[in-house]
């Protein structure tokens, strides 16, 4: 289905929008559709957090407030149209306010909060062992939750300490730190064989029924350990991705390397983390400098 073409017809024939409005809205939607593949997303799978990320992407490109506001309005209209046609079941742009999104940067955890969070799963318990492997891998690599649950066992190379992340025709190799390798080794050796039911199951991470872990299932795992750790920040799978990138940047990693590991098609998406680090430095300065 060519959503873009159908939306163009709708604007002209049903909405009776002016030529200027048609041009602006279609340009905004086209830019969004071109951005989606770089994030390994589709029109149907994009959620509100992804639209927020796109708005941050526009801000990082130094788009004006008027452009960002109009782009968000265009996406709301586009998804409203798709919903009316029954092609999507949600409007991920609904409820987003451009004035708020424009100032919003991704929330990250401090290094101590990450350490506390990763300590929560009980590795002596089969479920805890699996959960620890998942969380360690997520923070070690910064991959998206869709990529995490989509991993197969043959994409891991623990002897060489890396994971091979494949999306459509794109592939990237991401290194793993020792603790993640150990957690994954323990899970693969002692827990996964007990969880899988079908010997031909390829999924790296499976649920208690022996089937591939779902996005919703992993979301519940994140929330469980956030509550257990007593961390007040709202932790999502993307929080660990953002924290991974910001912490690498803080510790001297170059932006291009982070872009490659995150799988960003556009460096401007990665530059968001420069803003986060700069904001953090400013806060430290204001708190610590005697004349600030």
C-alpha positions in Angstrom: 0.0 0.0 0.0 1.4 3.4 -1.0 0.3 5.4 2.0 1.9 8.6 0.7 0.0 8.5 -2.6 -3.3 7.7 -0.9 -2.7 10.6 1.5 -2.0 13.0 -1.3 -5.3 12.0 -3.0 -7.1 12.5 0.3 -5.7 16.0 0.8 -6.7 17.1 -2.6 -10.0 15.3 -3.3 -11.5 14.9 0.2 -9.9 17.5 2.4 -9.8 20.1 -0.4 -6.6 21.5 1.1 -5.0 24.5 -0.5 -2.0 23.8 -2.8 0.3 25.3 -0.2 -1.0 23.1 2.6 -0.8 20.0 0.4 2.8 20.8 -0.5 3.9 21.4 3.1 2.1 18.4 4.5 3.3 16.1 1.8 6.9 17.3 2.2 6.7 16.7 6.0 5.3 13.2 5.6 7.8 12.4 2.8 10.7 13.4 5.2 9.3 11.3 7.9 8.9 8.3 5.6 12.5 8.7 4.5 13.7 8.8 8.1 11.9 5.6 9.2 14.0 3.0 7.5 17.2 4.3 9.1 15.5 3.6 12.5 14.4 0.1 11.2 10.8 1.3 11.6 7.7 1.2 9.4 4.6 3.4 9.3 2.7 0.6 11.1 5.3 -0.2 13.8 6.2 3.4 14.8 5.0 4.4 18.3 4.8 7.7 20.2 8.4 7.4 21.4 9.6 7.1 17.8 7.7 10.2 16.7 9.3 12.0 19.7 12.7 10.8 18.5 11.9 12.1 15.0 11.0 15.5 16.4 14.3 15.6 18.3 16.0 14.7 15.1 14.5 17.7 13.4 15.5 19.9 16.3 19.1 18.5 16.1 19.1 19.6 12.5 18.3 23.2 13.7 14.9 23.3 12.1 12.9 26.3 13.2 10.2 26.0 15.8 7.6 26.7 13.1 8.9 23.8 11.0 8.9 21.4 13.9 5.4 22.4 14.9 4.1 22.1 11.3 5.8 18.7 10.9 4.1 17.4 14.0 0.7 18.7 12.7 1.4 16.9 9.4 2.1 13.6 11.1 -1.0 13.9 13.2 -3.1 14.5 10.1 -1.3 11.7 8.2 -1.9 9.1 10.9 -5.5 10.3 11.5 -6.1 9.6 7.8 -4.5 6.1 8.0 -6.6 5.4 11.1 -9.8 6.4 9.2 -8.9 4.0 6.5 -8.3 1.2 9.0 -4.6 0.8 7.9 -3.2 1.6 11.4 -4.7 1.1 14.8 -3.1 4.0 16.6 -1.9 7.6 16.0 1.6 7.8 17.5 1.7 11.6 17.0 -1.5 12.1 18.9 -1.1 14.1 22.2 2.4 15.3 21.4 2.9 19.0 22.0 5.6 20.7 19.9 6.5 23.3 22.5 7.2 20.5 25.0 8.9 18.1 22.6 11.1 20.8 21.3 12.9 21.2 24.6 12.8 17.6 25.6 16.0 15.5 25.4 16.0 11.8 26.0 16.2 10.8 29.6 19.3 8.8 30.6 20.4 7.0 33.7 23.5 7.8 35.7 26.2 5.2 35.7 25.3 4.4 39.3 21.6 4.0 38.4 22.6 1.6 35.5 24.7 -0.4 37.9 21.9 -0.6 40.4 19.4 -1.5 37.7 21.6 -4.3 36.2 22.1 -5.8 39.7 18.4 -6.5 40.2 17.9 -9.8 38.3 18.8 -12.9 40.4 21.1 -14.8 38.2 20.6 -18.0 40.4 17.0 -18.2 39.2 16.4 -19.3 35.6 14.2 -16.3 34.8 16.6 -13.9 36.5 19.5 -15.4 34.6 17.7 -14.8 31.3 16.7 -11.3 32.3 20.2 -10.3 33.4 21.5 -11.5 30.0 18.9 -9.4 28.2 19.6 -6.2 30.2 23.3 -6.6 30.0 23.2 -7.1 26.3 20.9 -4.1 25.9 23.2 -1.7 27.8 26.3 -3.2 26.3 25.2 -2.6 22.7 22.5 0.1 22.7 20.4 -1.9 20.3 16.7 -1.2 19.9 14.2 -3.4 21.7 12.9 -4.7 18.4 16.5 -5.7 17.5 17.0 -7.4 20.9 14.0 -9.6 20.8 14.7 -10.3 17.1 18.1 -11.7 17.7 18.9 -15.4 16.9 21.5 -17.5 18.6 23.7 -17.5 15.5 24.1 -13.8 15.7 26.2 -14.0 18.9 29.9 -14.7 18.9 30.9 -14.9 22.5 34.4 -16.1 21.9 35.1 -12.9 20.0 32.8 -10.8 22.3 30.5 -9.3 19.7 26.9 -9.5 18.4 25.9 -9.2 14.8 22.8 -7.0 14.4 21.0 -7.4 11.1 18.2 -5.2 9.8 16.9 -5.7 6.3 20.1 -5.3 4.1 22.1 -3.5 6.8 24.4 -5.3 9.3 26.5 -3.9 12.1 29.0 -5.6 14.5 28.8 -4.4 18.1 31.3 -5.4 20.8 30.3 -6.8 24.1 32.0 -6.1 27.5 33.0 -9.0 29.7 30.1 -8.9 32.1 27.6 -9.2 29.2 29.5 -12.1 27.7 29.5 -13.9 31.0 25.7 -13.3 31.5 25.0 -14.5 28.0 27.2 -17.6 28.4 25.4 -18.5 31.6 22.0 -18.1 30.0 22.9 -20.1 26.9 24.5 -22.9 28.8 22.2 -23.3 31.8 18.9 -21.7 31.1 17.9 -21.4 27.5 18.0 -25.2 26.9 15.5 -25.7 29.7 13.2 -22.9 28.3 12.9 -23.8 24.6 10.4 -26.5 23.6 11.2 -26.9 20.0 14.8 -27.9 19.1 14.6 -25.8 15.9 13.8 -22.6 17.8 16.3 -19.9 16.7 15.3 -17.0 19.0 18.1 -16.0 21.4 15.6 -14.9 24.1 12.5 -16.9 24.8 9.7 -16.5 27.3 8.5 -19.1 29.8 6.5 -20.8 27.1 9.6 -21.4 25.0 8.7 -18.9 22.3 10.4 -15.7 21.2 10.2 -12.9 23.7 7.7 -10.2 22.7 8.1 -6.5 22.9 5.4 -6.3 25.5 6.9 -9.1 27.6 10.3 -7.3 27.7 8.6 -4.0 28.6 7.1 -5.7 31.7 10.5 -7.0 32.6 12.0 -3.5 32.5 9.2 -2.1 34.6 9.6 -4.9 37.2 13.2 -4.2 37.8 12.8 -0.5 37.8 10.3 -0.9 40.7 12.6 -3.4 42.4 15.6 -1.0 42.1 13.5 1.9 43.5 14.6 4.2 40.6 12.1 7.0 40.2 13.0 7.8 36.6 10.7 6.2 34.0 12.8 3.5 32.5 12.0 2.1 29.1 14.0 -0.1 26.7 15.0 3.1 24.9 16.3 4.6 28.2 19.2 2.1 28.2 19.9 2.8 24.5 20.1 6.5 25.3 22.2 5.9 28.4 24.6 3.6 26.4 25.2 6.4 23.8 25.5 9.3 26.3 27.9 7.3 28.6 30.1 6.4 25.6 30.3 10.0 24.6 31.0 11.1 28.1 34.0 8.7 28.2 35.6 9.9 25.0 34.0 7.8 22.2 33.7 9.6 18.9 30.3 10.4 17.5 30.8 8.5 14.3 31.5 5.2 16.2 28.4 5.7 18.3 26.4 6.4 15.2 27.6 3.1 13.7 26.8 1.1 16.8 23.4 2.7 17.2 22.6 2.1 13.5 21.7 5.7 12.8 21.5 6.5 9.1 22.0 10.3 9.8 24.6 11.7 12.2 22.2 14.4 13.3 20.2 11.7 15.2 23.4 10.9 17.1 24.2 14.5 17.8 21.3 14.6 20.3 23.6 12.9 22.8 26.0 15.8 22.5 23.2 18.0 23.7 22.6 15.7 26.7 26.3 15.6 27.7 26.6 19.4 27.3 23.5 19.9 29.4 24.9 17.6 32.1 28.2 19.5 32.1 26.4 22.8 32.5 24.4 21.5 35.4 27.6 20.2 37.1 29.3 23.6 36.5 26.4 25.5 37.9 26.3 23.4 41.0 30.1 23.2 41.6 31.5 26.6 40.5 31.7 29.0 43.4 30.7 32.0 41.2 28.1 30.2 39.2 
